Amino acid sequence: MAEQIHPLRETRFLVITAALVIIIYGINQAQSIVALFLVSVFLALLGTPPVLWLERKRVPSFLAVMIVMAGMIALLLIIGVVVGTSLSTFSDGLPFYQKRLHEQVLALKALLATKHIFVTEKALLEYLNPGSVMSLVAGLFAGMGAFLSNIVLILLTVIFILLEASSFPIKLRSVLGDPHQAFPQFTKFLNDLKRYMIIKTIISLIAGVLVGLWLTILGVDFPVLWGFVAFLLHFVPNVGQIIAAIPAVLLALIQFGMGSAALTAAGYLLVGFTLGNVVEPRLMGRKLGLSTLVVFLSLMFWGGLLGPIGVILCVPLTMTMKFAFESNASTSWIAILLGSEKPVESMPPESKKGIHSAHAKKV
């Protein structure tokens, strides 16, 4: 009997693995559509609290959604005009900054030579390639341009999601045939996810404003642009603020030299450390329930699968996967591997029951 069960388990494992490969390949091929949907869900999560607040104030649902969407559109237009103007000016001046950075590399070669450290110009340019370094931000905003070209479709999707937000639980209870059905685990997950997205957005906005103000004080060109880059990349765990600092530090080096570049880097480090290691953990606590290694690996996985949108939304996507695995006793062990808390205590009762029963069978 045991010999028959063993091949069945192997066959099931192979089928599940093949299905996952097909699903991942399909998501990758439909990357643009999936990314647009995820951005729409992200904006809808941010818009749901004010919509529900307006509905509690007895504002009609449709009117509440229109008010919130009008605010979103106005904010996006302001950001688009201000950042777009800075980006256009930066793109026009990019050849000049590349030339100046090349001159800085040559000056560094001469400085090293006075210290009896001889490095060829080719070697320095290979490690400090001005073109590739300064084009990093240009490539990031090229991807943003593709996103903005579909902004109308995204906003329409957000409107429909918000209109359905309040009636979705009623529909779900109707499907299940129980008008009083409660979904405590699902509700808790949605609240945690919404809480994470709102807090992360506010903290990222504060990071962008502080960086922009610091660069304005130092006199670095395009402080609004670099503040917006800091806002976007603060969503990226572990390495986001480091990547955001590179173009601004290089620009400060080109404009004013090593002293200003060091001050720029110090400002980024101070903002990133204070918000990322002091403020953010205090506000979020241990709500994520993800290990540091899993967060870093999810950054690479979702980034490779969905591009820049996957990098920015890697944490909420991994939180969703963890919740899906927790909801099924047969996959609860994967949720344990993804989590950082004590395994059994942090899991829902049905998952704990599944683990204990599976353990009893083995015994």
Helices and strands as residue ranges (DSSP letters): H 2-29, H 31-56, H 61-114, H 121-127, H 130-148, H 151-165, H 168-176, H 184-218, H 223-233, H 240-256, H 258-274, I 275-279, H 280-284, H 292-306, H 308-312, H 314-326, G 329-331, H 332-338, H 349-362
